[in-house]
Amino acid sequence: MAATEVETITKDLNLNEELEQYAEEKDEEISRNGEATSLKKKKKKKKKKKAADAGVNGESVNGVVGKEETISNHIMNGDENDKENHDIEDDAKTTANESKKKKKKKKKNGNTAATQTDPPTVAISDLFPDGNFPVGQVVDYADNNLWRVTNEEKRALDRLHLDLYNDVRQAAEAHRQVRKYVQSFITPGLTMIDICERLETASRKLINEKGLEAGLAFPTGCSLNYCAAHYTPNAGDKTVLQYDDVCKIDFGTHINGRIIDCAFTVAFNPVYDPLLNAVKDATNTGIREAGIDVRLCDIGESIQEVMESYEVEINGKTYPVKAIRNLNGHSIGQYRVHGGKTVPIVKGGEAIKMEENEFYAIETFGSTGKGYVRDDMECSHYMKNFDVGHVPLRLPRAKQLLNVINENFGTLAFCRRWLDRIGQTKYLMALRNLCDSGLVDAYPPLCDIKGSYTAQFEHTLVLRPTVKEVLSRGDDF
């Protein structure tokens, strides 16, 4: 039976060889590429013949090697080869996937936000490359306005103004980081010019100053003791910060004219802490009371009540803390730090209401003096009048200076140091001419009686359609 089986296999192989030879001849006739096909067929024929010979030889040596066993071995060998091929392919796929992951990770790391330096020099836009800047302190409105949080129309309005909020949030983050830096280095013995220039240098870098698109919103106020506001040193001012001084640091940043106006008070002698606490508490009271449809006069009354509940003891004498009645907070417009509405810090103000999507600077001033300020000392702050139209000028130098102001500051406030910085010289007469014509307003330092001490705290907030956001709020205050 075995011999007959071998003969049958041999016959089958011979028949196959004849058929394959016939097919090869046909291929050569049909196609010009038949030569390649013919060679492929011949190789296949030789492999089959070799396998058949192995089967016959195996039969004579081992006794019986069946056709089925030969085919089974071939299938098993093929499966093993296929398995090896699949393993190689899987390894290749795994390696490729790992390579892709590494490339993605590398790409992701390449777009990772930078980290801030000390002192700060990295722009806020580089720290948050996705353009989403930190949100300020979000506070719900009072009970009669809580419906705004869930109202779909108000939420849609909120989303509509996202670009505007992002601009002012960027300015707010720059302000937070700069004032943290200032708080780290400000110490008795520094000149006021040095303090201001270091602060302004950091602000310009963090806000990524670019003409009127981004920069400082107004000069750095560093008013001391009885001077409550609008003092910044002019060139040549050699005033040095002392241990017993109470210094108000008031500066602003802006993106596309969206201004952050924020201030804090520094005092090294702890005897002034009650004064600072009174003003800080009053500012937080004003922020808490602010809201859509709230009357400005009601906010002022609440601020005064809190402020004047404090007193401070200095050199054995007790002083009641008084709200400075002719200083107040204000609304903020685009490229307009004083937007038109005032937020009083004493009772009796206007009954005008706050409105949706308005920006406000809630600032309060406390004093151990009379609680009333007047113009004093040399002027340093100036600002172009926002409402004035064209005014003819006779002095060529005044015309030239006005062009410089329009190009560099627009309707934002500036100081004499900033004119010096951009290369202006001998400009005092021209500046006075602009003030006399009404094109530019002067803002001299505002002072209470000598020997008194004043403090200031201020935050900027926006009355969003859904919630109130205290934009400049930070870890410090």
SETI-843717 format. One record per residue (C-alpha): residue in one letter; residue number from 0; x, y, z. Coordinates in steps of 0.001 Angstrom, whole numbers, plus 500000, padded with zeros to 6 digits. Example, Ala and Ser with C-alpha at 12.3 -4.5 7.8 and 13.67 -1.06 7.14 Angstrom:
2
REC seti dogu      u      v      w
REC    a    0 512300 495500 507800
REC    s    1 513670 498940 507140
//
This chain:
477
REC seti dogu      u      v      w
REC    m    0 500000 500000 500000
REC    a    1 502821 502301 500744
REC    a    2 504555 501659 497398
REC    t    3 501365 502360 495484
REC    e    4 500862 505610 497369
REC    v    5 504363 506782 496439
REC    e    6 503746 506037 492791
REC    t    7 500492 507995 492880
REC    i    8 502270 511006 494354
REC    t    9 504995 510798 491719
REC    k   10 502438 510682 488911
REC    d   11 500620 513682 490320
REC    l   12 503839 515620 490477
REC    n   13 504719 514756 486885
REC    l   14 501280 515883 485748
REC    n   15 501662 519131 487625
REC    e   16 505046 519696 486006
REC    e   17 503537 519320 482539
REC    l   18 500691 521716 483315
REC    e   19 503067 524287 484782
REC    q   20 505345 524054 481759
REC    y   21 502363 524647 479482
REC    a   22 501318 527665 481568
REC    e   23 504841 529067 481369
REC    e   24 504819 528897 477605
REC    k   25 501451 530676 477479
REC    d   26 502712 533398 479834
REC    e   27 505694 534068 477624
REC    e   28 503443 534454 474583
REC    i   29 500806 536682 476270
REC    s   30 502958 539155 478181
REC    r   31 506287 540872 477659
REC    n   32 506812 540439 481401
REC    g   33 506207 536746 481020
REC    e   34 509861 536064 481634
REC    a   35 509571 537195 485244
REC    t   36 506384 535151 485644
REC    s   37 508045 532111 484095
REC    l   38 510999 532315 486419
REC    k   39 508636 532559 489422
REC    k   40 506796 529423 488260
REC    k   41 510052 527500 487765
REC    k   42 511172 528312 491294
REC    k   43 507848 527104 492636
REC    k   44 508181 523886 490551
REC    k   45 511675 523188 491890
REC    k   46 510498 523638 495497
REC    k   47 507628 521196 494959
REC    k   48 509932 518633 493284
REC    k   49 512360 518920 496145
REC    a   50 509584 518340 498636
REC    a   51 508389 515286 496720
REC    d   52 511916 513813 496629
REC    a   53 512190 514351 500345
REC    g   54 508897 512454 500758
REC    v   55 510145 509510 498673
REC    n   56 513493 509344 500426
REC    g   57 511740 509537 503734
REC    e   58 509540 506604 502731
REC    s   59 512546 504360 501939
REC    v   60 514428 505344 505121
REC    n   61 511716 505491 507765
REC    g   62 509327 503040 506296
REC    v   63 506261 505346 505800
REC    v   64 506017 509080 505210
REC    g   65 502502 509822 504085
REC    k   66 501249 512560 501882
REC    e   67 499128 513954 504732
REC    e   68 502114 514122 507117
REC    t   69 504183 516023 504536
REC    i   70 501375 518524 504024
REC    s   71 500854 518837 507798
REC    n   72 504556 519592 508345
REC    h   73 504430 522188 505608
REC    i   74 501386 523842 507221
REC    m   75 503016 523796 510681
REC    n   76 506222 525313 509328
REC    g   77 504170 527938 507543
REC    d   78 502287 528795 510772
REC    e   79 505567 529181 512647
REC    n   80 506929 531439 509917
REC    d   81 503704 533446 509934
REC    k   82 503914 533734 513726
REC    e   83 507463 535001 513482
REC    n   84 506410 537489 510827
REC    h   85 503492 538694 512984
REC    d   86 505819 539080 515980
REC    i   87 508218 541162 513894
REC    e   88 505334 543280 512616
REC    d   89 503999 543758 516166
REC    d   90 507453 544776 517388
REC    a   91 507750 547232 514507
REC    k   92 504309 548678 515281
REC    t   93 505166 549012 518978
REC    t   94 508428 550777 518151
REC    a   95 506625 553098 515734
REC    n   96 503955 553913 518335
REC    e   97 506596 554625 520968
REC    s   98 508405 556855 518498
REC    k   99 505174 558740 517768
REC    k  100 504507 559158 521485
REC    k  101 508003 560534 522012
REC    k  102 507549 562960 519121
REC    k  103 504190 564110 520522
REC    k  104 505694 564485 523975
REC    k  105 508618 566425 522552
REC    k  106 506246 568626 520580
REC    k  107 504121 569154 523662
REC    n  108 507159 570030 525739
REC    g  109 508208 572467 523075
REC    n  110 504917 574343 523514
REC    t  111 504983 574254 527312
REC    a  112 504633 577641 528983
REC    a  113 507808 579255 530218
REC    t  114 508457 579754 533919
REC    q  115 508854 583150 535542
REC    t  116 512303 584387 536483
REC    d  117 513437 586280 539580
REC    p  118 513309 589221 539077
REC    p  119 510394 588735 536665
REC    t  120 511286 589227 533001
REC    v  121 509086 586716 531112
REC    a  122 506003 588209 529471
REC    i  123 502621 586999 530714
REC    s  124 501698 586072 527139
REC    d  125 504637 583609 527152
REC    l  126 503650 582178 530522
REC    f  127 500158 581430 529150
REC    p  128 500723 580660 525439
REC    d  129 497192 579305 524973
REC    g  130 495814 582817 525601
REC    n  131 493701 581794 528588
REC    f  132 494769 583949 531516
REC    p  133 493942 583412 535198
REC    v  134 490433 584402 536212
REC    g  135 490144 586835 539109
REC    q  136 488064 586323 542241
REC    v  137 484534 585401 541148
REC    v  138 481762 586543 543498
REC    d  139 478027 585970 543155
REC    y  140 475760 588979 543162
REC    a  141 473388 589660 546054
REC    d  142 470174 587659 546428
REC    n  143 468134 589791 544044
REC    n  144 470637 589124 541245
REC    l  145 471467 585446 541842
REC    w  146 469241 584422 538920
REC    r  147 471938 585712 536569
REC    v  148 474157 582691 537272
REC    t  149 471720 580241 535679
REC    n  150 470117 582500 533075
REC    e  151 471133 581210 529639
REC    e  152 470946 584631 527989
REC    k  153 473327 586137 530570
REC    r  154 475678 583192 530228
REC    a  155 475729 583701 526456
REC    l  156 476582 587386 526979
REC    d  157 479387 586301 529290
REC    r  158 480875 584121 526556
REC    l  159 480420 586895 524002
REC    h  160 482797 589163 525946
REC    l  161 485452 586518 526557
REC    d  162 488097 588304 524441
REC    l  163 487593 591506 526406
REC    y  164 487897 589651 529715
REC    n  165 491038 587867 528517
REC    d  166 492717 591195 527719
REC    v  167 492059 592640 531148
REC    r  168 492939 589337 532883
REC    q  169 496321 589416 531179
REC    a  170 496881 592938 532508
REC    a  171 495734 591782 535956
REC    e  172 498177 588860 536035
REC    a  173 501014 591205 535091
REC    h  174 499978 593517 537943
REC    r  175 499878 590642 540449
REC    q  176 503346 589384 539566
REC    v  177 504895 592862 539506
REC    r  178 503497 593891 542877
REC    k  179 504678 590582 544371
REC    y  180 508139 591458 543083
REC    v  181 507914 594992 544507
REC    q  182 506852 593663 547899
REC    s  183 509924 591428 547890
REC    f  184 512482 594204 547401
REC    i  185 510947 597402 548788
REC    t  186 512797 598341 551948
REC    p  187 513889 601471 553816
REC    g  188 516927 603141 552281
REC    l  189 515860 602900 548639
REC    t  190 515255 606100 546702
REC    m  191 511753 606614 545371
REC    i  192 513102 606880 541823
REC    d  193 514816 603509 542163
REC    i  194 511603 601885 543428
REC    c  195 509551 603330 540572
REC    e  196 512040 602481 537849
REC    r  197 512462 598889 539003
REC    l  198 508691 598473 539165
REC    e  199 508115 600019 535756
REC    t  200 510904 598006 534126
REC    a  201 509326 594773 535356
REC    s  202 505852 595940 534281
REC    r  203 507017 596743 530760
REC    k  204 508570 593299 530366
REC    l  205 505642 591352 531796
REC    i  206 503000 593258 529873
REC    n  207 505190 592965 526739
REC    e  208 504970 596700 526068
REC    k  209 503955 597512 522500
REC    g  210 502977 601110 521828
REC    l  211 499354 601769 522694
REC    e  212 498414 598081 522409
REC    a  213 499999 597094 525707
REC    g  214 501884 598893 528429
REC    l  215 501623 600967 531584
REC    a  216 498283 602670 532162
REC    f  217 499563 605546 534299
REC    p  218 502687 606584 536240
REC    t  219 503657 604746 539403
REC    g  220 502300 606538 542435
REC    c  221 504471 606212 545544
REC    s  222 502911 608885 547755
REC    l  223 504361 609167 551259
REC    n  224 502717 609848 554610
REC    y  225 500394 612882 554419
REC    c  226 500480 612800 550604
REC    a  227 497622 610510 549600
REC    a  228 497899 610303 545803
REC    h  229 499470 611424 542504
REC    y  230 503085 611670 543622
REC    t  231 505854 610136 541557
REC    p  232 509405 611489 541614
REC    n  233 510583 613789 538854
REC    a  234 514174 613706 537621
REC    g  235 516568 614812 540354
REC    d  236 514235 613884 543232
REC    k  237 516432 612317 545911
REC    t  238 513697 611306 548365
REC    v  239 514610 608144 550280
REC    l  240 512105 605718 551789
REC    q  241 512321 605646 555596
REC    y  242 511321 603081 558217
REC    d  243 508541 605307 559607
REC    d  244 507073 606163 556201
REC    v  245 503663 605014 554986
REC    c  246 504005 604513 551224
REC    k  247 501117 604034 548779
REC    i  248 502125 602032 545677
REC    d  249 499580 602747 542939
REC    f  250 500268 601599 539366
REC    g  251 498349 600332 536376
REC    t  252 498727 598023 533382
REC    h  253 496646 597677 530238
REC    i  254 496080 595499 527183
REC    n  255 494322 597215 524266
REC    g  256 493267 600003 526604
REC    r  257 491646 597625 529125
REC    i  258 493071 598999 532352
REC    i  259 493887 597424 535703
REC    d  260 494052 600091 538417
REC    c  261 495238 598617 541692
REC    a  262 497063 599949 544754
REC    f  263 498360 598861 548156
REC    t  264 500119 600484 551102
REC    v  265 503495 599564 552579
REC    a  266 504415 600377 556190
REC    f  267 507417 598882 557975
REC    n  268 506530 600130 561456
REC    p  269 503713 597940 562865
REC    v  270 502240 600951 564672
REC    y  271 500482 601827 561386
REC    d  272 498853 598404 560978
REC    p  273 495429 599537 562303
REC    l  274 495392 602317 559681
REC    l  275 496189 599844 556911
REC    n  276 493631 597338 558214
REC    a  277 490917 600011 558293
REC    v  278 491477 600975 554659
REC    k  279 491803 597393 553455
REC    d  280 488564 596462 555237
REC    a  281 486809 599472 553727
REC    t  282 487958 598534 550212
REC    n  283 486719 594971 550642
REC    t  284 483408 596385 551891
REC    g  285 483066 598468 548735
REC    i  286 483814 595399 546600
REC    r  287 481250 593346 548503
REC    e  288 478541 596003 548113
REC    a  289 479196 596671 544404
REC    g  290 476840 595100 541897
REC    i  291 474481 595648 538991
REC    d  292 471748 598205 539843
REC    v  293 473457 599152 543125
REC    r  294 473418 602886 543882
REC    l  295 476882 604465 544173
REC    c  296 475845 606504 547216
REC    d  297 474954 603330 549122
REC    i  298 478444 601942 548530
REC    g  299 480016 605137 549870
REC    e  300 477934 605010 553023
REC    s  301 478961 601396 553725
REC    i  302 482646 602220 553131
REC    q  303 482605 605158 555522
REC    e  304 480878 603174 558249
REC    v  305 483554 600477 558189
REC    m  306 486511 602841 557740
REC    e  307 485639 605105 560629
REC    s  308 485072 602258 563051
REC    y  309 488895 602015 563372
REC    e  310 491403 604103 565275
REC    v  311 495193 604113 565469
REC    e  312 497576 605033 568260
REC    i  313 500764 606851 567219
REC    n  314 503336 608066 569759
REC    g  315 500873 607669 572591
REC    k  316 498072 609611 570910
REC    t  317 494929 607996 569505
REC    y  318 493649 609106 566102
REC    p  319 490305 608146 564548
REC    v  320 490689 606898 560995
REC    k  321 488795 609207 558643
REC    a  322 487675 608487 555096
REC    i  323 489123 611176 552785
REC    r  324 485863 612630 551535
REC    n  325 487120 614286 548343
REC    l  326 488852 611162 547024
REC    n  327 486876 608310 545522
REC    g  328 486789 605297 543273
REC    h  329 485675 605493 539659
REC    s  330 484475 603643 536616
REC    i  331 487093 602700 533996
REC    g  332 486668 602983 530233
REC    q  333 488855 601841 527362
REC    y  334 491970 604058 527359
REC    r  335 490215 606134 530014
REC    v  336 491209 605499 533619
REC    h  337 488493 607852 534961
REC    g  338 485474 606609 533070
REC    g  339 482891 609173 534164
REC    k  340 481200 607660 537221
REC    t  341 482586 608146 540736
REC    v  342 482343 605727 543650
REC    p  343 482305 607824 546840
REC    i  344 483855 606628 550099
REC    v  345 481538 608688 552299
REC    k  346 477763 608930 552449
REC    g  347 475897 611509 550422
REC    g  348 477132 610702 546937
REC    e  349 475147 610470 543720
REC    a  350 472282 607995 543398
REC    i  351 473525 606774 540003
REC    k  352 473421 602985 539579
REC    m  353 476130 600585 538476
REC    e  354 475386 598817 535207
REC    e  355 476104 595481 533567
REC    n  356 479569 594958 532080
REC    e  357 481041 598118 533610
REC    f  358 484567 598201 535030
REC    y  359 485208 599908 538366
REC    a  360 488203 600813 540482
REC    i  361 487053 600442 544086
REC    e  362 489610 602454 546036
REC    t  363 489451 603891 549518
REC    f  364 491702 606336 551392
REC    g  365 491987 606636 555155
REC    s  366 493739 609414 557067
REC    t  367 494735 610368 560598
REC    g  368 494408 614039 559560
REC    k  369 491391 616081 558495
REC    g  370 490147 613607 555896
REC    y  371 490393 616181 553132
REC    v  372 493156 616643 550525
REC    r  373 494378 619604 548500
REC    d  374 496951 620165 545729
REC    d  375 500515 620420 547016
REC    m  376 504129 619931 545923
REC    e  377 505594 619785 542412
REC    c  378 503368 618278 539736
REC    s  379 504460 615057 538028
REC    h  380 501231 613479 536635
REC    y  381 499601 614638 533394
REC    m  382 496911 613253 531119
REC    k  383 495403 614341 527823
REC    n  384 491806 615494 528164
REC    f  385 489630 612680 526864
REC    d  386 486720 614891 525767
REC    v  387 488472 617914 524277
REC    g  388 488408 618352 520518
REC    h  389 490774 620221 518222
REC    v  390 492438 623249 519786
REC    p  391 494696 625472 517647
REC    l  392 498216 625866 519047
REC    r  393 500621 628698 518257
REC    l  394 503838 627329 519709
REC    p  395 505559 624870 517324
REC    r  396 507161 623142 520317
REC    a  397 503727 622616 521879
REC    k  398 502466 621064 518617
REC    q  399 505475 618754 518503
REC    l  400 505002 617708 522147
REC    l  401 501312 617030 521548
REC    n  402 502244 614702 518683
REC    v  403 504656 612877 520987
REC    i  404 501938 612518 523637
REC    n  405 499408 611242 521086
REC    e  406 501863 608700 519707
REC    n  407 503194 607353 523017
REC    f  408 500403 607817 525560
REC    g  409 497178 608752 523781
REC    t  410 494620 609489 526487
REC    l  411 496508 607513 529141
REC    a  412 498274 609356 531967
REC    f  413 502026 610029 531815
REC    c  414 504687 611758 533885
REC    r  415 507758 613879 533284
REC    r  416 510105 610925 533840
REC    w  417 508432 609165 530923
REC    l  418 508952 612171 528666
REC    d  419 512630 612145 529693
REC    r  420 512784 608431 528919
REC    i  421 511670 608862 525300
REC    g  422 514215 611619 524702
REC    q  423 512176 614800 525223
REC    t  424 514127 617797 526564
REC    k  425 513235 621389 527443
REC    y  426 509528 620654 527254
REC    l  427 508199 622379 530408
REC    m  428 507028 625542 528628
REC    a  429 505337 623508 525891
REC    l  430 503701 621268 528504
REC    r  431 502384 624302 530372
REC    n  432 500990 625672 527098
REC    l  433 499127 622386 526496
REC    c  434 497702 622567 530029
REC    d  435 496643 626193 529589
REC    s  436 494900 625354 526315
REC    g  437 492901 622556 527984
REC    l  438 494376 619782 525840
REC    v  439 496268 618287 528773
REC    d  440 495242 618226 532443
REC    a  441 497764 618397 535289
REC    y  442 497260 616176 538354
REC    p  443 499444 617517 541181
REC    p  444 500002 615498 544382
REC    l  445 496991 615444 546757
REC    c  446 497893 615974 550425
REC    d  447 496211 616075 553825
REC    i  448 497698 618199 556632
REC    k  449 501397 617767 557295
REC    g  450 502196 615312 560045
REC    s  451 499243 613076 559220
REC    y  452 499381 609614 557683
REC    t  453 497268 608293 554846
REC    a  454 496739 604798 553412
REC    q  455 495159 603427 550236
REC    f  456 493960 600066 548919
REC    e  457 492347 599532 545524
REC    h  458 491077 596760 543252
REC    t  459 489600 596663 539752
REC    l  460 486432 594642 539159
REC    v  461 484049 593986 536288
REC    l  462 480288 593513 536626
REC    r  463 479893 590556 534297
REC    p  464 476348 589575 533196
REC    t  465 476459 586496 535455
REC    v  466 478897 587260 538296
REC    k  467 481152 589942 539719
REC    e  468 484857 589347 539031
REC    v  469 487522 591067 541134
REC    l  470 490156 591050 538421
REC    s  471 493188 592253 540394
REC    r  472 492641 590111 543489
REC    g  473 495761 588197 544563
REC    d  474 497240 586224 547438
REC    d  475 498536 589432 549023
REC    f  476 495255 591325 549391
//
